[in-house]
Amino acid sequence: MNRLEVEFLGITFPNPVVTASGTFNFGREYAHLYPLSRLGAITTKGVSPRPLAGAPTPRITETPMGMLNAIGLENKGVDAYVAGELPWLKEQGARVIVNVFGDTPADFALVAGKVSPYADLIEVNLSCPNVHGGNLPFAHDPEAAAAVIRRVKDATDRPVLAKLSPNGPILPVAEALEAAGVDGFSLINTLLGMRMDLERKRPVLGNRQGGLSGPAIKPVAVRLVYELYRHTDRPILGMGGVSSAEDALEFALAGARLVAVGTATFADPYAPLRVARELEEYLESRNERWEDWIGAGHTPA
């Protein structure tokens, strides 16, 4: 019996632990450590229509129980990834979630169409806080977000996830996205934050503000997954501070079918595999399956 096997939007995952976008690149840096096919899936870094240089340095700073980053979605552009990284990643036997973004609905659709042959799922990044001052309209405006999803759905035959922001109104946006045909949700993206340099008397990050991730945001993430689960029948990929089996199970109880490990990977490149192994051992000790936990936190006592 595979206690960790889970179905998500018609795809069978051998375990529910995937990597979070922006923390695993396209997997090449990790492929010499273990077969990438052992992961539930790899979520790529964000892919845009054209190359982006990203935010000014410094781009990363530590915080208590987490980190702030302002990478600014630096990437080589979709054509470079379609020519090299994505075919290579599929050759490794990995399940692939491609994170896509752009400045307009047409941009999102262009990227989604080009990466579709290599993607098991498309994750639409409506919510990065590190560009445009964290004020991208798609994260906060239900109609703007729905316009993106409609265009992406027209451009791909792959299931489409919308990545939601904790910095805006999640439920109104989710409702509009359901009407637009979204297949599922991933949440949360990072929380907007800032640190100040006492010597320079200026913000630490070159971008001034950045996205807070790591254990510090887990209670916020679990709450928002729980709230969304109560209002949707679409499956949820939950993330935000996952670094142990206990963390993953909290997200499952809240309603997540899959969970993503992100910031923990920077300190421990084996973190996603370790979380999956811990989950297997825990569930074995209780003679239970991952599926038994999904949404169980909503069952009356």
LINZIUR-V919928 format. One record per residue. RES is the residue in three letters. SS is DSSP state (H for helix, E for strand, L for the rest). PHI is phi in degrees with one decimal (999 if undefined). D_LAST is the distance of its C-alpha to the last C-alpha in Angstrom with 2 decimals. Layout:
# LINZIUR-V919928
res=RES ss=SS phi=PHI d_last=D_LAST
res=RES ss=SS phi=PHI d_last=D_LAST
This chain:
# LINZIUR-V919928
res=MET ss=L phi=999 d_last=28.49
res=ASN ss=L phi=-94.3 d_last=27.94
res=ARG ss=L phi=-70.8 d_last=24.35
res=LEU ss=L phi=-99.1 d_last=24.84
res=GLU ss=L phi=-60.4 d_last=26.46
res=VAL ss=E phi=-148.1 d_last=25.02
res=GLU ss=E phi=-96.7 d_last=26.47
res=PHE ss=E phi=-142.7 d_last=26.97
res=LEU ss=L phi=52.6 d_last=29.12
res=GLY ss=L phi=82.6 d_last=30.94
res=ILE ss=E phi=-109.4 d_last=31.69
res=THR ss=E phi=-93.1 d_last=30.51
res=PHE ss=E phi=-103.1 d_last=29.92
res=PRO ss=L phi=-67.6 d_last=30.34
res=ASN ss=L phi=-153.2 d_last=27.81
res=PRO ss=L phi=-88.8 d_last=25.76
res=VAL ss=E phi=-97.4 d_last=27.69
res=VAL ss=E phi=-116.7 d_last=30.41
res=THR ss=E phi=-92.1 d_last=32.74
res=ALA ss=L phi=-91.5 d_last=32.65
res=SER ss=L phi=-58.2 d_last=35.63
res=GLY ss=L phi=87.3 d_last=38.35
res=THR ss=L phi=-115.2 d_last=37.48
res=PHE ss=L phi=-131.5 d_last=38.88
res=ASN ss=L phi=50.4 d_last=41.86
res=PHE ss=L phi=-116.6 d_last=42.69
res=GLY ss=L phi=93.2 d_last=42.12
res=ARG ss=L phi=-59.9 d_last=45.76
res=GLU ss=L phi=-66.6 d_last=45.34
res=TYR ss=L phi=-109.1 d_last=42.72
res=ALA ss=L phi=-64.2 d_last=44.23
res=HIS ss=L phi=-80.4 d_last=46.40
res=LEU ss=L phi=-90.5 d_last=43.41
res=TYR ss=L phi=-166.0 d_last=41.42
res=PRO ss=L phi=-63.8 d_last=41.34
res=LEU ss=H phi=-65.7 d_last=39.54
res=SER ss=H phi=-67.6 d_last=38.29
res=ARG ss=H phi=-75.6 d_last=35.84
res=LEU ss=L phi=-76.5 d_last=33.78
res=GLY ss=L phi=-57.8 d_last=31.22
res=ALA ss=E phi=-167.3 d_last=33.51
res=ILE ss=E phi=-110.6 d_last=35.83
res=THR ss=E phi=-95.5 d_last=35.57
res=THR ss=L phi=-73.2 d_last=39.09
res=LYS ss=L phi=-65.7 d_last=40.29
res=GLY ss=L phi=-64.0 d_last=40.93
res=VAL ss=E phi=-115.5 d_last=43.85
res=SER ss=L phi=-117.2 d_last=46.08
res=PRO ss=L phi=-62.4 d_last=49.07
res=ARG ss=L phi=-130.2 d_last=51.52
res=PRO ss=L phi=-60.1 d_last=51.68
res=LEU ss=E phi=-127.1 d_last=50.32
res=ALA ss=L phi=-80.2 d_last=51.60
res=GLY ss=L phi=87.9 d_last=48.47
res=ALA ss=L phi=-84.6 d_last=48.19
res=PRO ss=L phi=-68.2 d_last=50.71
res=THR ss=L phi=-85.8 d_last=50.28
res=PRO ss=L phi=-66.1 d_last=48.66
res=ARG ss=L phi=-111.8 d_last=45.58
res=ILE ss=E phi=-137.5 d_last=43.06
res=THR ss=E phi=-148.7 d_last=42.22
res=GLU ss=E phi=-79.6 d_last=39.67
res=THR ss=E phi=-137.4 d_last=37.28
res=PRO ss=L phi=-55.9 d_last=34.96
res=MET ss=L phi=61.6 d_last=32.11
res=GLY ss=E phi=176.7 d_last=33.47
res=MET ss=E phi=-151.8 d_last=36.51
res=LEU ss=E phi=-110.6 d_last=38.17
res=ASN ss=E phi=-132.4 d_last=40.05
res=ALA ss=L phi=-139.5 d_last=42.42
res=ILE ss=L phi=-71.0 d_last=43.88
res=GLY ss=L phi=77.9 d_last=44.52
res=LEU ss=L phi=61.6 d_last=43.70
res=GLU ss=L phi=-55.9 d_last=46.91
res=ASN ss=E phi=-163.8 d_last=47.58
res=LYS ss=L phi=-84.5 d_last=50.53
res=GLY ss=L phi=93.4 d_last=49.83
res=VAL ss=H phi=-60.4 d_last=48.68
res=ASP ss=H phi=-63.5 d_last=52.03
res=ALA ss=H phi=-66.0 d_last=52.21
res=TYR ss=H phi=-74.1 d_last=48.77
res=VAL ss=H phi=-69.0 d_last=49.47
res=ALA ss=H phi=-76.3 d_last=52.76
res=GLY ss=H phi=-134.3 d_last=51.42
res=GLU ss=H phi=-67.3 d_last=47.90
res=LEU ss=H phi=-67.8 d_last=45.84
res=PRO ss=H phi=-60.0 d_last=48.02
res=TRP ss=H phi=-61.5 d_last=48.00
res=LEU ss=H phi=-63.0 d_last=44.22
res=LYS ss=H phi=-65.7 d_last=43.83
res=GLU ss=H phi=-63.8 d_last=46.42
res=GLN ss=L phi=-77.8 d_last=44.14
res=GLY ss=L phi=82.3 d_last=41.68
res=ALA ss=L phi=-79.7 d_last=38.98
res=ARG ss=L phi=-82.1 d_last=36.58
res=VAL ss=E phi=-124.6 d_last=37.51
res=ILE ss=E phi=-109.3 d_last=35.77
res=VAL ss=E phi=-96.5 d_last=38.60
res=ASN ss=E phi=-87.0 d_last=37.94
res=VAL ss=E phi=-124.4 d_last=40.41
res=PHE ss=L phi=-154.7 d_last=41.55
res=GLY ss=L phi=-172.6 d_last=44.52
res=ASP ss=L phi=-92.5 d_last=45.95
res=THR ss=L phi=-138.1 d_last=45.96
res=PRO ss=H phi=-54.6 d_last=44.14
res=ALA ss=H phi=-64.4 d_last=47.20
res=ASP ss=H phi=-61.3 d_last=46.90
res=PHE ss=H phi=-56.9 d_last=43.34
res=ALA ss=H phi=-65.2 d_last=44.46
res=LEU ss=H phi=-58.4 d_last=47.53
res=VAL ss=H phi=-66.3 d_last=45.63
res=ALA ss=H phi=-58.8 d_last=42.94
res=GLY ss=H phi=-63.7 d_last=45.70
res=LYS ss=H phi=-71.9 d_last=47.59
res=VAL ss=H phi=-89.5 d_last=44.75
res=SER ss=H phi=-53.0 d_last=43.18
res=PRO ss=H phi=-61.2 d_last=45.16
res=TYR ss=H phi=-112.1 d_last=43.59
res=ALA ss=L phi=-108.1 d_last=40.00
res=ASP ss=L phi=-85.7 d_last=37.00
res=LEU ss=E phi=-138.0 d_last=35.13
res=ILE ss=E phi=-108.3 d_last=36.49
res=GLU ss=E phi=-104.7 d_last=34.65
res=VAL ss=E phi=-92.0 d_last=36.09
res=ASN ss=E phi=-83.7 d_last=36.32
res=LEU ss=L phi=-88.5 d_last=36.05
res=SER ss=L phi=-140.7 d_last=35.09
res=CYS ss=L phi=-67.6 d_last=37.30
res=PRO ss=L phi=-87.3 d_last=37.89
res=ASN ss=L phi=-99.9 d_last=41.09
res=VAL ss=L phi=-129.8 d_last=43.49
res=HIS ss=H phi=52.2 d_last=44.89
res=GLY ss=H phi=64.4 d_last=43.52
res=GLY ss=H phi=75.0 d_last=39.93
res=ASN ss=L phi=-112.7 d_last=40.77
res=LEU ss=L phi=-57.4 d_last=40.78
res=PRO ss=H phi=-64.5 d_last=40.22
res=PHE ss=H phi=-65.5 d_last=38.00
res=ALA ss=H phi=-75.8 d_last=35.08
res=HIS ss=H phi=-118.7 d_last=35.16
res=ASP ss=L phi=-110.9 d_last=36.78
res=PRO ss=H phi=-54.6 d_last=34.82
res=GLU ss=H phi=-70.2 d_last=38.07
res=ALA ss=H phi=-64.0 d_last=39.71
res=ALA ss=H phi=-65.0 d_last=36.75
res=ALA ss=H phi=-63.8 d_last=36.73
res=ALA ss=H phi=-61.8 d_last=40.48
res=VAL ss=H phi=-64.0 d_last=40.01
res=ILE ss=H phi=-63.0 d_last=37.44
res=ARG ss=H phi=-60.1 d_last=39.67
res=ARG ss=H phi=-66.3 d_last=42.62
res=VAL ss=H phi=-66.0 d_last=40.80
res=LYS ss=H phi=-61.7 d_last=39.46
res=ASP ss=H phi=-70.5 d_last=43.05
res=ALA ss=H phi=-95.3 d_last=44.31
res=THR ss=L phi=-139.3 d_last=42.13
res=ASP ss=L phi=-102.7 d_last=40.73
res=ARG ss=L phi=-88.3 d_last=38.03
res=PRO ss=E phi=-60.7 d_last=34.40
res=VAL ss=E phi=-117.5 d_last=34.10
res=LEU ss=E phi=-103.7 d_last=31.47
res=ALA ss=E phi=-106.1 d_last=31.70
res=LYS ss=E phi=-90.2 d_last=31.16
res=LEU ss=L phi=-101.2 d_last=29.79
res=SER ss=L phi=-100.9 d_last=30.70
res=PRO ss=L phi=-79.4 d_last=28.63
res=ASN ss=L phi=-92.0 d_last=31.84
res=GLY ss=L phi=-142.3 d_last=31.63
res=PRO ss=L phi=-79.9 d_last=29.45
res=ILE ss=H phi=-70.7 d_last=27.20
res=LEU ss=H phi=-66.0 d_last=25.68
res=PRO ss=H phi=-62.3 d_last=29.09
res=VAL ss=H phi=-65.6 d_last=30.68
res=ALA ss=H phi=-60.8 d_last=28.03
res=GLU ss=H phi=-61.8 d_last=28.43
res=ALA ss=H phi=-66.2 d_last=32.19
res=LEU ss=H phi=-69.5 d_last=31.97
res=GLU ss=H phi=-60.9 d_last=29.99
res=ALA ss=H phi=-63.2 d_last=32.77
res=ALA ss=H phi=-83.1 d_last=35.28
res=GLY ss=L phi=101.2 d_last=33.87
res=VAL ss=L phi=-60.4 d_last=32.07
res=ASP ss=L phi=-91.5 d_last=30.32
res=GLY ss=E phi=-167.3 d_last=27.72
res=PHE ss=E phi=-130.1 d_last=27.06
res=SER ss=E phi=-125.6 d_last=27.44
res=LEU ss=E phi=-167.4 d_last=26.41
res=ILE ss=L phi=-112.9 d_last=27.19
res=ASN ss=L phi=-77.8 d_last=30.88
res=THR ss=L phi=-70.1 d_last=32.18
res=LEU ss=E phi=-90.4 d_last=32.11
res=LEU ss=E phi=-65.2 d_last=35.52
res=GLY ss=E phi=-153.4 d_last=36.95
res=MET ss=L phi=-154.8 d_last=40.27
res=ARG ss=L phi=-125.3 d_last=42.05
res=MET ss=E phi=-111.1 d_last=45.42
res=ASP ss=E phi=-88.3 d_last=48.34
res=LEU ss=L phi=-69.9 d_last=49.78
res=GLU ss=L phi=-75.0 d_last=53.17
res=ARG ss=L phi=-84.2 d_last=53.71
res=LYS ss=L phi=56.3 d_last=51.86
res=ARG ss=E phi=-142.7 d_last=50.45
res=PRO ss=E phi=-58.7 d_last=47.19
res=VAL ss=L phi=-66.0 d_last=46.72
res=LEU ss=E phi=-80.9 d_last=46.08
res=GLY ss=L phi=-61.4 d_last=48.95
res=ASN ss=L phi=-88.5 d_last=46.75
res=ARG ss=E phi=73.0 d_last=45.77
res=GLN ss=L phi=-111.9 d_last=42.07
res=GLY ss=E phi=-152.5 d_last=39.84
res=GLY ss=E phi=-97.1 d_last=36.39
res=LEU ss=E phi=-84.7 d_last=34.07
res=SER ss=E phi=-136.5 d_last=32.09
res=GLY ss=L phi=102.2 d_last=30.57
res=PRO ss=H phi=-55.3 d_last=27.78
res=ALA ss=H phi=-59.9 d_last=28.39
res=ILE ss=H phi=-97.8 d_last=26.90
res=LYS ss=H phi=-59.0 d_last=23.73
res=PRO ss=H phi=-60.1 d_last=21.36
res=VAL ss=H phi=-66.6 d_last=23.07
res=ALA ss=H phi=-64.6 d_last=22.83
res=VAL ss=H phi=-61.9 d_last=19.12
res=ARG ss=H phi=-60.8 d_last=18.52
res=LEU ss=H phi=-70.9 d_last=20.97
res=VAL ss=H phi=-62.7 d_last=19.69
res=TYR ss=H phi=-59.2 d_last=16.18
res=GLU ss=H phi=-65.9 d_last=18.01
res=LEU ss=H phi=-65.9 d_last=20.32
res=TYR ss=H phi=-57.6 d_last=17.81
res=ARG ss=L phi=-69.7 d_last=16.42
res=HIS ss=L phi=-118.1 d_last=20.07
res=THR ss=L phi=-141.7 d_last=21.65
res=ASP ss=L phi=-105.9 d_last=21.80
res=ARG ss=L phi=-81.3 d_last=24.18
res=PRO ss=E phi=-70.7 d_last=23.31
res=ILE ss=E phi=-123.2 d_last=23.08
res=LEU ss=E phi=-100.9 d_last=24.97
res=GLY ss=E phi=-100.5 d_last=23.48
res=MET ss=E phi=-159.4 d_last=25.67
res=GLY ss=L phi=133.7 d_last=26.45
res=GLY ss=L phi=84.5 d_last=26.90
res=VAL ss=L phi=-75.8 d_last=25.76
res=SER ss=L phi=-142.3 d_last=27.64
res=SER ss=L phi=-153.0 d_last=25.45
res=ALA ss=H phi=-62.1 d_last=22.97
res=GLU ss=H phi=-61.4 d_last=20.29
res=ASP ss=H phi=-59.7 d_last=21.23
res=ALA ss=H phi=-59.6 d_last=21.15
res=LEU ss=H phi=-68.9 d_last=17.68
res=GLU ss=H phi=-60.6 d_last=16.41
res=PHE ss=H phi=-65.5 d_last=18.18
res=ALA ss=H phi=-62.2 d_last=16.80
res=LEU ss=H phi=-58.9 d_last=13.14
res=ALA ss=H phi=-72.0 d_last=14.52
res=GLY ss=L phi=132.4 d_last=16.23
res=ALA ss=L phi=-78.8 d_last=19.60
res=ARG ss=L phi=-87.2 d_last=21.26
res=LEU ss=E phi=-123.5 d_last=24.10
res=VAL ss=E phi=-132.7 d_last=24.62
res=ALA ss=E phi=-114.3 d_last=27.99
res=VAL ss=E phi=-103.7 d_last=29.64
res=GLY ss=L phi=-125.2 d_last=32.37
res=THR ss=L phi=-56.8 d_last=33.65
res=ALA ss=H phi=-58.7 d_last=32.83
res=THR ss=H phi=-67.1 d_last=35.45
res=PHE ss=H phi=-65.0 d_last=38.22
res=ALA ss=H phi=-87.1 d_last=37.84
res=ASP ss=L phi=-142.7 d_last=36.98
res=PRO ss=L phi=-63.5 d_last=38.18
res=TYR ss=L phi=-90.8 d_last=36.21
res=ALA ss=H phi=-53.5 d_last=32.87
res=PRO ss=H phi=-62.1 d_last=31.50
res=LEU ss=H phi=-68.7 d_last=32.51
res=ARG ss=H phi=-62.7 d_last=31.17
res=VAL ss=H phi=-60.9 d_last=27.70
res=ALA ss=H phi=-63.2 d_last=27.79
res=ARG ss=H phi=-64.8 d_last=29.07
res=GLU ss=H phi=-61.2 d_last=26.43
res=LEU ss=H phi=-61.0 d_last=23.71
res=GLU ss=H phi=-61.0 d_last=25.45
res=GLU ss=H phi=-65.2 d_last=25.76
res=TYR ss=H phi=-64.8 d_last=22.14
res=LEU ss=H phi=-67.7 d_last=20.89
res=GLU ss=H phi=-61.4 d_last=23.70
res=SER ss=H phi=-65.1 d_last=22.66
res=ARG ss=H phi=-108.4 d_last=19.23
res=ASN ss=L phi=53.9 d_last=20.78
res=GLU ss=L phi=-126.5 d_last=18.70
res=ARG ss=L phi=-121.2 d_last=19.94
res=TRP ss=H phi=-53.6 d_last=19.63
res=GLU ss=H phi=-57.8 d_last=18.69
res=ASP ss=H phi=-65.3 d_last=15.47
res=TRP ss=H phi=-93.3 d_last=14.31
res=ILE ss=L phi=-66.6 d_last=15.56
res=GLY ss=L phi=76.9 d_last=13.14
res=ALA ss=H phi=-66.6 d_last=10.07
res=GLY ss=H phi=-70.1 d_last=9.07
res=HIS ss=H phi=-97.8 d_last=8.85
res=THR ss=L phi=-77.6 d_last=6.35
res=PRO ss=L phi=-57.2 d_last=3.80
res=ALA ss=L phi=-67.0 d_last=0.00
